[in-house]
Amino acid sequence: MNHRIFRIGLISIVALLALLALAWQWGLLAPTNQRSGISGIAQVGGPFTLVDQDGKTRTDRDFAGRLMLTYFGYSFCPDVCPTALQVMSTALQTMGDDAKQVQPIFITVDPARDTPKQLKDYVSHFFPGTVGLTGSEEQISNTAKAYRVYYRKAEDGSTAEYLMDHSSIVFLMGRDGAYLTHFTHQTTPAKMAEAIHKYL
């Protein structure tokens, strides 16, 4: 009996820790001096300064006035990243002229390999006008933290060819850069387009 109670208690603690981690990720556990009550809006996003696929410095202010459909990944990703970008592309294609109000953005979590030249070739395979962004390790780290995106180099013993573990979430940010909603790898292009239309 005691063993069973111990097991139930352990499972409860693990579940509680998982909920606390999720709450922290979405900004529900920010320090009190940064939050005045519960706003119901996730603290995701913020100012950034990065470099695009043409080598030009870009900041979040460059995209003001348009919705930003943002995904963090890397060009050497074998499956998840191209799939997410293809879903974004298909969703925007189905929106017709309304897609002009949305800026698709791909931010690398692998700046060591994703140079502007590498990104220029990569984003050319997706929706026209997709902006690829890279930068220094610090710039990428700061931007990922602002968006609460997790990433790290996978430990596989290889130094030249490696994978990156990372969150796979597509963020929809408002015309003012504020978080609106997000999509997971289970979101279909039709559902994504439908959700974006609500914010146009």
C-alpha positions in Angstrom: 0.0 0.0 0.0 2.8 2.4 1.0 4.5 1.7 -2.3 1.4 2.5 -4.2 0.9 5.8 -2.3 4.5 6.7 -3.0 4.0 6.0 -6.7 0.9 8.2 -6.9 2.7 10.9 -5.0 5.7 10.8 -7.4 3.5 10.9 -10.5 1.6 13.9 -9.0 4.9 15.8 -8.4 6.1 15.1 -11.9 2.8 16.3 -13.4 2.9 19.5 -11.2 6.5 20.2 -12.4 5.4 19.8 -16.0 2.5 22.2 -15.5 4.9 24.7 -13.8 7.3 24.5 -16.7 4.5 25.1 -19.2 3.3 28.1 -17.2 6.8 29.5 -17.1 7.3 29.0 -20.9 4.1 31.1 -21.6 5.0 33.9 -19.2 2.5 33.0 -16.5 5.2 32.8 -13.9 7.0 36.1 -14.6 8.3 38.0 -11.6 5.6 40.1 -9.9 7.4 43.3 -10.7 7.0 42.6 -14.4 3.3 41.6 -14.2 0.4 43.6 -12.9 -2.2 40.9 -12.6 -3.0 38.2 -15.1 -3.5 39.6 -18.6 -4.3 36.4 -20.4 -1.8 37.2 -23.0 1.4 35.2 -23.4 4.6 37.1 -23.0 6.1 36.1 -26.3 8.2 38.1 -28.7 10.0 41.4 -28.5 12.6 43.6 -30.2 15.3 41.9 -32.2 18.2 42.9 -34.5 19.3 40.2 -36.9 20.7 39.8 -40.5 18.6 38.7 -43.5 19.5 36.5 -46.4 20.9 39.5 -48.3 23.3 40.5 -45.5 21.1 43.4 -44.5 20.5 44.3 -40.8 16.8 43.8 -40.0 14.9 44.7 -36.8 11.4 43.9 -35.7 10.5 47.5 -36.6 11.1 46.7 -40.3 7.9 44.5 -40.3 5.6 46.9 -38.4 2.2 47.3 -40.0 2.1 43.7 -41.2 1.4 40.5 -39.4 4.5 38.3 -38.8 4.3 34.6 -39.3 7.5 33.5 -37.6 9.2 30.1 -37.3 12.5 29.1 -35.6 14.4 26.3 -37.2 17.5 25.6 -39.3 18.2 24.9 -43.0 19.9 21.6 -42.4 16.8 20.2 -40.6 15.8 17.0 -42.3 12.0 17.1 -41.9 10.3 19.2 -39.3 11.5 22.6 -40.5 10.7 22.2 -44.2 7.3 20.7 -43.3 6.5 23.7 -41.1 7.6 26.2 -43.8 5.6 24.3 -46.4 2.5 24.5 -44.3 3.1 28.3 -43.9 3.6 28.6 -47.6 0.4 26.7 -48.5 -1.6 28.6 -46.0 -0.4 32.0 -47.4 -1.0 30.8 -51.0 -4.6 30.0 -50.2 -5.1 33.5 -48.8 -4.6 35.2 -52.2 -4.1 39.0 -52.0 -4.7 38.9 -48.3 -1.3 37.2 -47.9 0.3 40.6 -48.7 -0.6 41.7 -45.2 1.5 38.8 -43.7 5.3 38.6 -43.6 6.6 35.0 -43.3 9.9 34.9 -41.4 12.3 32.1 -40.8 14.8 32.6 -37.9 17.7 30.1 -37.7 18.7 28.4 -34.4 22.0 27.3 -36.1 23.8 30.6 -37.0 27.1 28.7 -37.3 26.0 27.1 -40.5 23.1 29.3 -41.6 24.9 32.2 -43.2 23.0 34.7 -45.2 24.1 32.9 -48.4 22.8 29.6 -47.0 19.5 31.1 -46.0 19.0 32.8 -49.3 19.0 29.5 -51.1 16.9 27.8 -48.5 14.0 30.4 -48.2 13.8 30.6 -52.0 12.1 27.2 -51.9 9.1 28.5 -49.9 6.6 31.3 -50.1 7.9 34.3 -52.2 9.1 37.0 -49.9 9.9 34.8 -47.0 12.7 36.5 -45.0 15.4 34.4 -43.5 17.2 35.8 -40.5 20.5 34.9 -38.8 23.0 36.6 -36.6 25.6 36.0 -33.9 25.1 33.3 -31.3 24.1 36.0 -28.8 21.6 37.7 -31.1 19.9 34.3 -31.9 19.9 33.3 -28.2 18.3 36.6 -27.2 15.6 36.4 -29.9 14.8 32.8 -29.1 14.5 33.6 -25.4 12.1 36.5 -26.2 9.9 34.0 -28.1 10.4 31.3 -25.4 11.9 29.0 -28.0 14.0 26.1 -26.9 17.0 24.9 -28.9 20.3 23.1 -28.5 22.8 21.2 -30.5 22.1 17.5 -30.4 24.8 15.4 -28.9 25.5 12.7 -31.6 29.3 12.6 -31.6 29.6 14.3 -34.9 31.2 17.7 -35.2 30.6 18.5 -38.9 27.1 17.1 -39.5 24.8 17.6 -36.5 21.2 18.1 -35.7 19.5 20.8 -33.6 16.8 20.0 -31.1 14.4 22.9 -31.1 10.8 23.9 -30.4 8.6 23.6 -33.5 6.0 26.4 -33.2 4.8 28.9 -35.8 4.1 32.3 -34.1 1.6 34.8 -35.5 2.6 38.3 -34.3 0.5 41.4 -34.7 1.1 44.5 -36.7 2.6 46.0 -33.6 4.8 43.0 -32.9 2.6 41.7 -30.1 1.8 38.0 -29.8 -1.5 36.9 -31.3 -1.5 33.1 -31.5 0.6 30.1 -32.4 0.4 26.9 -34.4 1.8 23.5 -33.8 3.0 20.8 -36.3 -0.5 19.4 -36.2 -2.0 22.6 -37.7 -3.2 22.2 -41.3 -2.7 24.9 -43.9 -6.4 25.5 -44.0 -6.7 26.0 -40.3 -3.7 28.3 -40.3 -5.1 30.4 -43.1 -8.5 30.6 -41.3 -6.9 31.7 -38.0 -4.7 34.4 -39.8 -7.8 35.8 -41.5 -9.3 36.6 -38.1 -6.5 39.0 -37.4 -6.4 40.9 -40.7 
